[in-house]
Amino acid sequence: MTSHIVGYPRMGPKRELKFALESFWDGKSSAEDLQKVAADLRSSIWKQMAEAGIKYIPSNTFSYYDQVLDTTALLGAVPARYGWNGNEIGFDTYFSMARGNASVPAMEMTKWFDTNYHFIVPELGPDVKFSYASHKAVDEYKEAKALGIDTVPVLVGPVSYLLLSKPAKGVDKSFPLLSLLAKILPIYKEVVSELKAAGATWIQFDEPTLVKDLEPQQLHAFTGAYAELESSLSGLNVLVETYFADVPAVAFETLTSLKGVSGFGFDLVRGSKTLELIKGGFPSGKYLFAGLVDGRNIWANDLASSLSTLQTLEGIVGKEKLVVSTSCSLLHTAVDLVNETKLDDEIKSWLAFAAQKIVEVNALAKALAGQKDEAFFSANAEAQASRKSSPRVTNEAVQKAAAALKGSDHRRTTDVSARLDAQQKYLNLPILPTTTIGSFPQTMDLRRVRREYKAKKISEEDYVKAIKVEIEKVVKLQEELDIDVLVHGEPERNDMVEYFGEQLSGFAFSANGWVQSYGSRCVKPPIIYGDVSRPKAMTVFWSSMAQSMTKRPMKGMLTGPVTILNWSFVRNDQPRHETTYQIALAIKDEVEDLEKAGITVIQIDEAALREGLPLRKSEQAFYLDWAVHSFRITNCGVKDTTQIHTHMCYSNFNDIIHSIINMDADVITIENSRSDEKLLSVFREGVKYGAGIGPGVYDIHSPRIPSTEEIADRINKMLQVLETNILWVNPDCGLKTRKYAEVNPALSNMVAAAKLLRSQLASAK
């Protein structure tokens, strides 16, 4: 009985990598400085796992941005616009692909399956000349070996890499990406050969696309790819790892029949049905990596239950072939509970962050080997019982209110076209109205003010004065730019979910529970441990203050219930939809209080609605039904003249466009520019959208400043498929991660583009 970790968080317990990356990007430190921070983090992670007794320790799971971009670098699949010279890929080319530069935009970024992590989408076509252009996987294996630690190098599998890619601009959308397998497999063979020469005995291929509903030819590609790799893999133990969902029966059969593969990894937390497939037949002599410790949530493992499952599996595959593992990479959870000072002892006893999950994995492995730590298991059982019986978890009034929601679809009584007419009479906006998504740059001074207020170093009065000054600055700037519908810039918020969670009951907050979202961007998800309610108004004070500073409409800014759910560590003792309905009722109270305070435009962000869509099609309709219903609950009681906005960011929306329409928002702003304007294709294909819509006109995740002409060209493309009277002009997302030196000219160009188009449309009449 042995133990394995699929992957580990990269940022470090104090977000060391984040600060090193940002210092490097700002020109304040060298590449050598960044590389040293990275090497220190890797060394610390490997040593931690080795000291905890983990046998199969991963390497090459560290990344400066994301593992798919690392694979693009490995394969030399650099789009021509970045001017790569064909040598070993360095930081300039790597970060230009991820973030863009002064002359060219970044590659598309989208969500990693159904998580809040992101990856850079490879752009491929028949003319891409692949070459072995990054030796990172081999270098990191050697780095660990020099420390005396033998690791399992991890690579994104060749088939999943292609299935996660897209045809490059100018390549026919129907181009068969899997036809490129023959071109990339020789490079995988080179990597494998170098790893073998360096002394590797195991190699891990991550093939997470196997959990999706794949076509027969896609499944056949796995069979062909690993048959082609078989001779190169000879002499190595090969693990193919899957995660995030059940593996469908037909994919399970394909996977467990792959040639040259020694073991198979499964997520047995989110993939409970896979357990039945294993019981129904697992190939003799193969290793089973049983992912029973949750890599995506922070609740302590129910060790007694997991041990029982492992004992069942041991009877199927044998003690020597069973490996205890995490359900997926621990990248998706916080780093170490030891760093927590804000959580009380009771809640802390219910939790396990990445460092604690490593201990859980090893404890389970030792228990199955007959070396059970009775004290550790006993403490775990006590914590499980404490959580089930704690009065902090249950609020009968909340449960009763949520149960009463059944039987109504909570739609507004008037259809959207009539509401838009009423709103236009009230708001009197120009055609192509301009707005932003919510946040403005979070300066160092602003962060310092919030930090000092939380630490009680400044009074509430001084804090309010400082935030008021910031709001006044943002309002004045928007008026000078001549933006039509304003925002207050959210200076009082560090994070759009954390801010609301801190004011809702049933939530707890860590001090250092940071999780990587993309690049250097980290979030600190709230912990939903109990029933949710709103004790008092959360945003009315700030929104009313901001509205008093201008005669233009000021948006009230809220985060929607599904996004709060999907961007939190959610309780696992009740169905997710029940928790979402509770949050929806809390947000409904806030919406109605904002309306009473005179706020006539209210944005309820559902940035993560698409993110939570189950990976299996058979489960998607149920999710979309309760997710969309939850959004409608929040605003079903407002007047026709109150305009409800929502916002969604980076993801593929085309397959859920009818559910988006069913949300019945008055206006939706949605990411568009970085995804090659894929969103517009759904309207070209005939989908009729009658509400207001603002496909993003420029990418805010890049420091690049778009010209007026570029933005006008984007708006013109939108006008080819959308009616003039419903189109809004806005950036892709909030501006908090940008600097004012980037934001001011970009927004100025955006407003100029909208005015240019208004003038042209007026002249054409």
Secondary structure, DSSP 8 states (H G I E B T S, - for coil): -EEE-S---SS-TT-HHHHHHHHHHTTSS-HHHHHHHHHHHHHHHHHHHHHTT-SBEEES---SS-HHHHHHHHTT---GGG---SSS--HHHHHHHHH--SSS----EEESTTSS-EEE--EE-TT--------HHHHHHHHHHHTT--EEEEEE-HHHHHHT-EE-TTS-TT--GGGGHHHHHHHHHHHHHHHHHHT--EEEEE-GGGGS---HHHHHHHHHHHHHHHHHHTTSEEEEE--SS---HHHHHHHTT-TT--EEEEESSS-HHHHHHHHH---TT-EEEEEEE-SS--B---HHHHHHHHHHHHHHH-GGGEEEEESS-GGGS-S-GGG--SS-HHHHHTB--HHHHHHHHHHHHHHHTT---HHHHHHHHHHHHHHHH-TTS--HHHHHHHHTTTT-----SS-HHHHHHHHHHHH---SS-BB--SB----HHHHHHHHHHHTTSS-HHHHHHHHHHHHHHHHHHHHHHT-SBB--B-TT-S-TTHHHHTTSEEEE--SS--EEEETTEEE---EEEEEEE-SS-SSHHHHHHHHTT-SS-BEEEEE-HHHHHHTSB--SSS-HHHHHHHHHHHHHHHHHHHHHTT--EEEEE-TTTTTTS-SSGGGHHHHHHHHHHHHHHHHTTS-TTSEEEEEE-SS--GGGHHHHHHT--SEEEE--GGGTTHHHHHHHTT----SEEEE-SS-TTSS----HHHHHHHHHHHHTTS-GGGB-B--SS--TTS-HHHHHHHHHHHHHHHHHHHHHHHHH-
